[in-house]
């Protein structure tokens, strides 16, 4: 696949302990997450780039109208798991190394881009979103499913910020819990078409990672 000038090294992200924790935790949480993955990907068609594919749990939910998925995953262990998941997918999936901030693909090559629980952990959110915008064709869709800052609780936001400033990113593979994904997408030059806030788990229990949003945006020109 053609590479872009300035491509990051193959294993620029290396979290072997967290990757194995994520492998088990993500599978255990799939009863809560699977319906949101299906909603995220519903109606997609054509060529899709998934940025930060993890262990490939989205692959089973791509609709048949998708002609190809190029799945970018920088962490080696997760990329190996994603490659195995790709073999079971009902649409063609090509798993390749790369980082969100320097996608190893041509500009304006995709009909849609997907971020799924990824913007919390990328090192440079504006750059990652600028890259997504670069690789989308004019009018292309950005689909996002992320967790972020609590919308209505000063106490929780303060707690989230404290976690981000201390141990949380070190313990959880660079994850941040106080980022604002919708604002970041809008600031990157996308037009928000739809978004919906919800909680995981959908109960009175509130975790720093409970505040989620799913939505669609379009590349504005």
C-alpha positions in Angstrom: 0.0 0.0 0.0 1.4 3.4 -0.9 3.0 5.2 2.1 2.7 8.9 3.0 5.8 10.9 3.5 6.6 11.1 7.3 5.0 7.7 8.1 5.6 6.7 11.7 7.6 3.6 12.6 5.7 0.3 12.4 5.5 -0.1 16.2 5.3 3.5 17.3 2.7 2.3 19.8 3.9 -0.4 22.2 1.7 -1.4 25.1 2.1 -5.1 25.4 0.7 -5.5 29.0 -2.3 -3.2 28.3 -2.9 -4.8 24.9 -3.5 -8.2 26.6 -5.7 -6.6 29.3 -7.7 -4.9 26.5 -8.0 -8.1 24.6 -9.8 -9.8 27.6 -11.7 -6.7 28.8 -13.1 -5.8 25.4 -14.4 -9.3 24.7 -16.0 -9.4 28.2 -17.7 -6.0 27.6 -19.0 -7.0 24.1 -22.5 -7.7 25.5 -22.8 -4.0 26.3 -20.9 -2.7 23.3 -22.0 -4.8 20.3 -25.2 -3.0 19.6 -23.4 0.3 19.5 -20.8 -1.1 17.1 -23.7 -2.1 14.8 -25.3 1.3 15.1 -21.9 3.0 14.4 -21.4 1.1 11.1 -25.0 0.8 9.8 -25.4 2.1 6.3 -21.8 2.4 5.3 -20.7 1.5 1.8 -17.7 1.6 -0.5 -14.2 1.9 0.8 -13.8 2.4 4.6 -10.7 3.1 6.7 -11.0 2.1 10.4 -8.4 4.1 12.4 -7.3 2.2 15.5 -8.9 -1.2 14.9 -7.8 -2.8 18.1 -8.5 -6.5 18.1 -11.0 -6.2 15.3 -14.3 -6.4 17.1 -16.0 -4.0 14.7 -15.3 -6.3 11.7 -18.3 -8.5 12.2 -20.7 -5.5 12.0 -19.7 -4.0 8.7 -22.6 -4.1 6.2 -22.3 -6.0 2.9 -22.3 -2.8 0.9 -18.8 -2.1 2.2 -16.4 -3.1 -0.6 -13.2 -2.9 1.5 -12.0 -2.0 5.0 -8.5 -0.9 5.5 -7.9 -1.3 9.3 -5.0 0.6 10.8 -3.7 -0.7 14.1 -0.3 0.4 15.6 0.0 -2.1 18.5 1.5 -5.4 17.4 -0.4 -7.8 19.6 -3.8 -6.1 18.9 -2.9 -6.0 15.2 -2.3 -9.8 15.2 -5.7 -10.3 16.8 -7.3 -8.0 14.3 -5.7 -9.9 11.4 -7.3 -13.1 12.7 -10.7 -11.4 13.1 -10.4 -10.2 9.5 -10.4 -13.8 8.3 -13.8 -14.3 9.8 -15.3 -11.0 8.4 -18.0 -11.1 5.7 -16.4 -8.1 4.0 -12.8 -7.8 2.8 -10.6 -6.4 5.6 -6.9 -5.5 5.2 -5.1 -5.0 8.6 -2.0 -2.8 8.3 0.4 -1.1 10.7 0.3 2.6 11.1 -0.7 5.4 13.5 -3.7 7.8 13.5 -1.4 10.8 13.2 0.3 9.5 10.0 -2.0 7.3 8.0 -0.1 5.2 5.4 -2.7 5.7 2.7 -3.4 8.1 -0.2 -5.4 11.3 0.1 -9.1 11.3 -0.7 -9.1 7.5 -1.1 -12.0 6.5 1.2 -15.8 7.0 1.3 -15.9 6.8 5.1 -13.5 6.8 8.1 -14.3 5.2 11.5 -13.0 6.0 15.0 -14.2 3.5 17.6 -13.0 4.1 21.2 -9.7 5.5 19.8 -9.6 9.3 20.2 -9.2 8.9 23.9 -5.8 7.4 23.4 -4.2 9.0 20.3 -1.3 11.2 21.1 -2.4 14.1 19.0 -6.1 14.4 18.5 -6.1 17.4 16.0 -3.5 15.7 13.9 -5.3 12.4 13.9 -8.6 14.1 12.8 -6.7 16.1 10.1 -5.4 12.8 8.8 -8.9 11.4 8.7 -10.1 14.4 6.8 -7.2 14.1 4.4 -7.9 10.5 3.4 -11.7 11.1 3.0 -13.1 12.0 -0.4 -15.1 15.3 -0.5 -18.4 14.7 1.2 -17.1 11.5 2.9 -18.4 10.4 6.3 -16.7 10.2 9.6 -18.3 7.8 12.0 -17.3 8.0 15.7 -18.1 6.1 18.9 -16.1 7.5 21.8 -16.1 8.1 25.5 -15.2 11.5 27.0 -15.9 14.3 29.4 -19.0 14.1 31.6 -21.5 16.7 30.2 -23.3 17.7 33.3 -21.2 17.0 36.4 -18.5 19.4 37.5 -17.4 16.9 40.2 -16.9 14.1 37.6 -15.1 16.4 35.2 -12.7 17.4 38.0 -12.2 13.7 38.8 -11.6 12.9 35.1 -9.1 15.7 34.7 -7.3 14.5 37.8 -7.0 11.0 36.4 -5.8 12.3 33.1 -3.0 14.3 34.8 -1.8 11.4 36.9 -1.9 7.6 36.5 -4.8 6.8 34.2 -2.9 7.3 30.8 0.0 5.3 32.1 -2.1 2.4 33.3 -4.5 2.2 30.3 -2.4 2.5 27.2 -2.5 6.3 26.8 -6.3 6.6 27.4 -7.7 10.0 28.6 -11.1 10.3 30.1 -11.7 14.0 29.9 -11.4 14.7 26.2 -14.3 16.1 24.2 -14.7 14.1 21.0 -17.6 16.0 19.4 -15.8 19.4 19.9 -12.6 17.9 18.5 -14.4 16.6 15.4 -16.0 19.9 14.8 -12.8 21.9 15.3 -11.1 19.6 12.7 -13.3 21.0 10.0 -16.1 18.3 10.0 -19.8 19.1 10.0 -21.6 17.2 12.6 -24.6 15.5 11.0 -25.9 13.6 14.1 -24.7 12.6 17.6 -26.2 10.9 20.6 -25.0 10.8 24.2 -25.4 7.7 26.3 -23.9 5.8 29.2 -22.0 2.6 29.5 -23.1 0.8 31.6 -26.7 2.2 31.2 -27.3 2.4 35.0 -26.9 4.7 37.9 -23.3 3.6 38.3 -21.1 6.3 36.8 -17.5 5.5 35.9 -15.0 7.9 34.4 -15.4 6.1 31.1 -19.2 5.9 31.2 -19.9 9.0 29.2 -20.1 8.0 25.5 -21.2 9.6 22.3 -21.9 8.1 18.9 -22.3 10.1 15.7 -21.7 11.0 12.1 -19.9 13.9 10.6 -19.0 14.9 7.0 -15.9 16.4 5.5 -16.6 20.0 4.7 -14.8 21.6 1.8 
